[in-house]
Amino acid sequence: MPVSKPESCDSRVIAHVDMDCFYVQVEQRKQPQLRGLPTAVVQYNEWKGGALIAVSYEARSAGVKRSMRGEEAKEVCPQIQLVQVPVARGKADLNGYRNAGSEVVSILARRGRCERASIDEVYLDLTDAAETMLAENPPQSLETMDEEALKSHILGLNNEDGSDVKENVRKWILRCNADHRDKLLACGILIVAELRMQVLKETEFTCSAGIAHNKMLAKLASGMNKPAQQTVVPFSSVEGLLDTLPVRKMKQLGGKLGTSLQIDMGVNTVGDLLQFPEEKLQERYGINTGTWLWNIARGISGEAVKGRLLPKSHGSGKTFPGPRALKTVSAVQHWLNQLCEELSERLCCDLDQNKRIAHTLTLHARAYKSSDSDSQKKFPSKSCPLRYGTAKIQEDAFNLFQAGLREYIGLYGVRTQGSDHSGWGITSLSVSASKIVPIPSGTRSIAKYFHGQSTSLFSSMQSPDNLNIETTLLSPPGSESYLEVNSPKPKIHFPGEESWTEDTMPGLDLQEQKVNVVKDEDLSCSLLKKTQDGFTQDISPLLLSGCFEQNQNKQQRVFSKDESQFKSEHREQKGKRLKDKGTSSILKLFKSYNPLGSSSSPEHNKTVQSTDAQLTTDFQARCHSLAELSDVKLVKESPTNSCSYSRDKDERRREAWSYKLDEIDPSVIDELPPAIQDEIKAWMQPRKRPNNIVKRGSIISHYFSPTKKS
């Protein structure tokens, strides 16, 4: 419902510029021989000559209307030239018209705040420009006046006495006794006339304009005298304009609200609203809408011109009327793919030209059910976070359609096979991208963080299909879970490195870490990371349990880099910080362990008999892979000394870990062995349970402490 906005106390000059049968003008610029001839632009559908979507004024004067089809238009006007709209992906391609509209907007924006309302409509706030002209170069100081300004239509100006119309307009503009509001309008007349001539000169397009004190009146005035003319609404002429204006002609009164005014209130013109007090309208339509109706009856509107040169959203849609309705899931998926391909292309163009990203993908559809009494039920619109890349948008849009279809016809009514039909049909389908915002400063492609790598390595990452824009960068807040489910994590293969073994460690809740790597004989274990501008890429190819039993098991790994180069790269990376990867269940550490992947000494195998012992060994090895927490180097464990630890070393180990009891996750404690649970509970409640001397293997500190060197 409309919401009333208070009008500014200051006088404003607002213009609404509307292009004259814009699609026809664009085609005539491409084919100059069509100028001056009756011309119409028709849809790509050839049935009965195609539907007319734009009709020139020459054709209108011959009786052609937009509601006609091509064949009917030729019967009315045999000389009419029918130009087919460009076609792409099986539907009308409007990109050429959008680009032409952008040319016009760039010219109009030179003199004031500009709001692009559609492909061929623009609002302009010329208040500042008019104030400047009135102060520095008022109309009275002009020696000559633009001929186009003198052609203006000023509502309320009496031209019935046979006097020269242009001379009357000149006198009105040059009035010295006019109030401040009309003086600003006079400056607005000159500014808009100049802009319209500039548009004609640079683009070859004509346009009409309305000039008033607010957007509502300017919009009404722009269509009163067309083509290539401008109309002015002084404040004194507002009542006369609205008194006889049909209520359905007013913006936002063409739907249910306008019907209710006509049927329930007997209101046929905007002027009829003047008979109702504000309280009566508020009682019937609510406070906000009632106040809005009371205001528009008096020509009051506080809606501001928003400085927007770019569209707020991008969309692509197609209708399937009558027998062309889509009746199978496979047919819907085919057209969704076409629409998403166009949407992705426009999003990538917007990203490249305007450095903007969209955050929300929405699917809209109109449907019917042939065998259901509830055939008027609307197909629900569905939205989700937008992922860049044609394939991703296609996948998400199809998932949204399936969710909407299940809701529309019931959970068990959806057929997934393309040849089956469940009594439903889709008559309209569209996808749109919204919540478009500028890219945050400092954002860059992920390829820039891999200095020195081959350009070809990232060529696929730069293509539109792979333009995920570094998913974590472009995904809106709250979309992380969605992305984890729908997009597999890519594996990056580095050229020249033939056999790296990659082991993904579960995230640990660690704040600051340094990695100390010690070479034992000819095997190196390392944690490489590259960090820049807050983006972190962790590459841990050798974090396996066997890495800590180096003398007992020779891992088969091939490195393309020699040892000195490997150590040199590590020194460059040493000292940098690891990003917090979040807390993960400790069970994940055990589930990924493969005891067959490494062999141990016979003595050690005798001690590791049970499953718990194997899990304990792996947990100890994995925790050693992050040994920087205690700044202890990784060395080979001696079986003879593995069970003898002095009291002072236990204290030093606990001090080195620097754990905080209030940071321990209770849900993780419940997953630990009972003996470890008892130990942690003893830490958390030291006064209720004294420390007991326990055997080796039942205290959690033993799983984190380093082994003694033999």
Sequence and secondary structure as in RCSB ss.txt:
>XXXX:A:sequence
MPVSKPESCDSRVIAHVDMDCFYVQVEQRKQPQLRGLPTAVVQYNEWKGGALIAVSYEARSAGVKRSMRGEEAKE
VCPQIQLVQVPVARGKADLNGYRNAGSEVVSILARRGRCERASIDEVYLDLTDAAETMLAENPPQSLETMDEEAL
KSHILGLNNEDGSDVKENVRKWILRCNADHRDKLLACGILIVAELRMQVLKETEFTCSAGIAHNKMLAKLASGMN
KPAQQTVVPFSSVEGLLDTLPVRKMKQLGGKLGTSLQIDMGVNTVGDLLQFPEEKLQERYGINTGTWLWNIARGI
SGEAVKGRLLPKSHGSGKTFPGPRALKTVSAVQHWLNQLCEELSERLCCDLDQNKRIAHTLTLHARAYKSSDSDS
QKKFPSKSCPLRYGTAKIQEDAFNLFQAGLREYIGLYGVRTQGSDHSGWGITSLSVSASKIVPIPSGTRSIAKYF
HGQSTSLFSSMQSPDNLNIETTLLSPPGSESYLEVNSPKPKIHFPGEESWTEDTMPGLDLQEQKVNVVKDEDLSC
SLLKKTQDGFTQDISPLLLSGCFEQNQNKQQRVFSKDESQFKSEHREQKGKRLKDKGTSSILKLFKSYNPLGSSS
SPEHNKTVQSTDAQLTTDFQARCHSLAELSDVKLVKESPTNSCSYSRDKDERRREAWSYKLDEIDPSVIDELPPA
IQDEIKAWMQPRKRPNNIVKRGSIISHYFSPTKKS
>XXXX:A:secstr
        SS   EEEEEESSHHHHHHHHHSGGGTTS EEEE S  GGG BEEEE HHHHHTT  TTSBHHHHHH
H TT EEEE  EETTEE  HHHHHHHHHHHHHHTTSSEEEEEETTEEEEE HHHHHHHHHHS GGG SS  HHHH
T EETT   TTS  HHHHHHHHHT SS  HHHHHHHHHHHHHHHHHHHHHHHH   EEEEEESSHHHHHHHHTTS
 SS EEE  GGGHHHHHHTSBGGGSTT SSHHHHHHHHHS   BGGGGGGS HHHHHHHH HHHHHHHHHHTTT 
       B S S EEEEEE  GGG B SHHHHHHHHHHHHHHHHHHHHHHHHHH EE  EEEEEEEEEETT S T
T     EEEE  SSHHHHHHHHHHHHHHHHHHHH TT    STT   SEEEEEEEEEEE  EE  TT   GGGGS
TTS GGGGTGGGSGGG   THHHHS TT HHHHHHHS       TT  B           S        BTTB  
  EEEEETTEEEEE TT  GGGG TTT     B SS HHHHHHHHHHHTT          THHHHHT  GGGS  
 HHHHHH  SHHHHHHHHHHHHHHTTGGGGT       GGGTT   HHHHHHHHHHH   GGG  HHHHTTS HH
HHHHHHHHHSTTTS      TTSSTHHHHS     
